[in-house]
Amino acid sequence: MSTPTTEQDEIKSRLPDPVELFPEMATIAGGMTKAIHNGLIPQSTIGLVQLRAGQIVGSTYHTVRQAGGLRKAGETEERITAVASWQDAPYFTDAERIALELTEAVLTPNPFGERVPDELYVRASAHYDDKALWTLTLVIAQICFFIPVALIAKPIPGRPLGKNYSK
């Protein structure tokens, strides 16, 4: 008797796991992860920021991965779902809102000036000291590092790391 397949079982990645070709990527990813998990930015904020980044760039892989991580961490469905409309959702703290706003500023072109204007920086500085603001910057940088991986290589959404490539 065969096991029924789902549509997800038939999804294939475009490229193989990059760690097979570039083992040093594991060191880079591990170093980035260690840097952002220094305790200055709550894990929930990290997940929310990275979920929003995945949404902005249209990455199913990142949105599924980050939403799953937030669920495992105990985040409510309301907060996870409302990340896409965080500006008017009642579920986020002021510090989380600034983090989400910074993420959008970095990832969204601004035809009228700087992406991160001084006014936004000042508001962010009111919630985060220098080291925490650097940490938040690295949280955004980490997801930006992996965005091309997801968009070009197309790892399989919902599969654990190491099992998310089919080639």
Backbone torsions as a table, in degrees:
resi	resn	phi	psi	omega
1	MET	NA	128.8	-178.3
2	SER	-91.1	151.8	177.1
3	THR	-81.1	132.2	178.8
4	PRO	-63.7	144.2	177.8
5	THR	-98.8	151.2	175.3
6	THR	-106.6	168.5	177.7
7	GLU	-57.9	-37.0	-179.6
8	GLN	-65.9	-32.6	178.4
9	ASP	-63.1	-24.4	-177.3
10	GLU	-91.4	-8.2	179.6
11	ILE	-70.4	135.2	179.1
12	LYS	-121.7	145.0	173.4
13	SER	-78.4	158.1	177.6
14	ARG	-79.1	-35.8	-176.1
15	LEU	-124.2	161.1	175.1
16	PRO	-74.2	170.7	176.9
17	ASP	-56.2	123.0	-177.1
18	PRO	-63.1	-25.4	-179.3
19	VAL	-65.5	-28.0	176.2
20	GLU	-65.5	-33.0	-178.3
21	LEU	-94.1	-29.7	-178.3
22	PHE	-133.1	80.3	-177.0
23	PRO	-56.5	-26.5	180.0
24	GLU	-65.3	-17.4	177.2
25	MET	-61.8	-32.3	177.6
26	ALA	-62.9	-39.1	177.9
27	THR	-67.2	-43.0	179.0
28	ILE	-62.5	-50.0	-179.1
29	ALA	-62.0	-41.0	178.8
30	GLY	-64.5	-40.4	177.7
31	GLY	-65.2	-41.3	178.2
32	MET	-64.5	-43.3	-179.7
33	THR	-62.8	-43.7	178.6
34	LYS	-61.4	-41.6	-178.5
35	ALA	-63.8	-41.2	-176.2
36	ILE	-81.7	-19.2	179.1
37	HIS	-98.3	49.7	-178.9
38	ASN	-92.6	3.9	177.4
39	GLY	90.2	-3.0	-177.9
40	LEU	-85.1	-28.3	177.7
41	ILE	-115.6	125.8	179.3
42	PRO	-57.6	144.2	179.2
43	GLN	-54.9	-37.6	179.8
44	SER	-62.6	-40.3	179.0
45	THR	-65.2	-41.0	177.5
46	ILE	-58.1	-48.0	179.8
47	GLY	-64.0	-40.8	179.3
48	LEU	-63.8	-44.7	179.6
49	VAL	-61.5	-45.3	-176.6
50	GLN	-73.2	-31.3	172.5
51	LEU	-63.2	-47.0	-179.5
52	ARG	-61.5	-39.9	177.9
53	ALA	-61.3	-43.8	177.7
54	GLY	-61.0	-39.3	177.7
55	GLN	-64.9	-44.8	-176.8
56	ILE	-60.2	-42.8	-177.0
57	VAL	-87.7	-2.8	177.5
58	GLY	73.7	37.9	-179.5
59	SER	-100.0	107.2	176.1
60	THR	-60.0	-42.1	-179.6
61	TYR	-55.5	-50.9	-177.4
62	HIS	-69.7	-37.6	-179.9
63	THR	-67.3	-41.2	178.0
64	VAL	-66.3	-45.2	-178.3
65	ARG	-62.4	-48.5	-177.1
66	GLN	-70.8	-39.9	177.3
67	ALA	-62.6	-41.0	177.3
68	GLY	-62.6	-41.9	177.5
69	GLY	-63.7	-40.1	177.9
70	LEU	-65.1	-41.0	177.4
71	ARG	-61.8	-46.1	179.8
72	LYS	-61.0	-30.9	179.9
73	ALA	-82.4	-2.0	176.4
74	GLY	94.4	10.2	177.7
75	GLU	-67.9	147.9	-180.0
76	THR	-77.5	154.5	176.3
77	GLU	-61.0	-34.0	179.5
78	GLU	-60.5	-46.8	-179.4
79	ARG	-66.8	-42.8	-179.3
80	ILE	-63.1	-48.3	-178.7
81	THR	-65.4	-37.4	-174.9
82	ALA	-77.7	-5.0	178.5
83	VAL	-57.2	-36.9	-179.4
84	ALA	-64.6	-24.3	-179.5
85	SER	-127.3	40.5	-172.8
86	TRP	-58.2	-29.2	-174.1
87	GLN	-57.4	-36.5	-178.6
88	ASP	-117.2	10.9	178.7
89	ALA	-85.8	139.8	-176.3
90	PRO	-84.5	10.6	-168.6
91	TYR	-96.6	0.4	-171.0
92	PHE	-120.0	146.2	176.4
93	THR	-75.6	166.4	177.4
94	ASP	-61.3	-39.1	179.2
95	ALA	-65.2	-39.7	177.5
96	GLU	-66.0	-39.3	179.2
97	ARG	-61.8	-42.3	177.8
98	ILE	-63.3	-42.3	179.4
99	ALA	-61.9	-42.8	178.5
100	LEU	-67.4	-38.8	178.9
101	GLU	-65.4	-41.1	177.1
102	LEU	-62.2	-41.3	178.9
103	THR	-59.5	-47.7	179.0
104	GLU	-63.3	-39.5	-179.7
105	ALA	-62.6	-42.4	-178.9
106	VAL	-68.2	-38.9	-172.6
107	LEU	-95.0	-4.6	-176.9
108	THR	-118.7	122.4	177.6
109	PRO	-59.3	142.8	177.0
110	ASN	-118.1	104.4	-177.6
111	PRO	-71.0	-5.8	-175.1
112	PHE	-108.0	5.8	179.7
113	GLY	155.3	-156.5	-178.7
114	GLU	-61.8	148.1	175.4
115	ARG	-70.8	-41.4	178.0
116	VAL	-117.0	88.4	-179.1
117	PRO	-71.6	162.5	-179.8
118	ASP	-53.9	-39.1	-178.2
119	GLU	-61.0	-41.1	178.1
120	LEU	-68.9	-41.9	177.4
121	TYR	-59.3	-44.1	179.7
122	VAL	-61.6	-43.3	178.2
123	ARG	-65.0	-37.6	177.2
124	ALA	-66.5	-39.7	179.4
125	SER	-63.8	-23.8	177.6
126	ALA	-71.8	-20.9	-178.6
127	HIS	-106.1	-22.8	-174.2
128	TYR	-133.5	131.5	173.9
129	ASP	-74.0	179.8	-174.3
130	ASP	-56.8	-46.4	-177.1
131	LYS	-68.8	-39.0	178.2
132	ALA	-67.3	-37.6	178.6
133	LEU	-68.4	-36.2	173.5
134	TRP	-64.5	-40.6	178.6
135	THR	-61.1	-46.4	178.3
136	LEU	-61.2	-39.6	176.3
137	THR	-59.8	-42.1	179.0
138	LEU	-70.1	-30.8	174.6
139	VAL	-60.5	-46.2	178.8
140	ILE	-66.8	-41.0	179.4
141	ALA	-63.2	-38.6	-179.4
142	GLN	-62.2	-46.8	180.0
143	ILE	-67.1	-34.8	177.2
144	CYS	-65.1	-31.6	175.7
145	PHE	-62.7	-39.4	-175.1
146	PHE	-92.5	-7.5	179.2
147	ILE	-62.1	-48.9	178.4
148	PRO	-61.2	-34.5	177.2
149	VAL	-57.6	-48.4	-177.5
150	ALA	-68.8	-40.9	-175.7
151	LEU	-75.7	-32.7	-177.8
152	ILE	-93.1	-51.1	-175.4
153	ALA	-79.0	-24.3	179.9
154	LYS	52.9	63.3	172.7
155	PRO	-60.4	158.7	-173.6
156	ILE	-79.6	119.3	-179.3
157	PRO	-61.1	142.2	174.9
158	GLY	84.3	-6.7	178.6
159	ARG	-95.2	146.7	-179.9
160	PRO	-68.3	156.5	176.9
161	LEU	-54.6	141.8	-177.8
162	GLY	88.0	-16.5	178.3
163	LYS	-126.4	14.6	-174.9
164	ASN	-101.1	11.9	174.8
165	TYR	-125.3	143.3	-176.0
166	SER	-107.6	-12.9	-178.3
167	LYS	-87.5	NA	NA
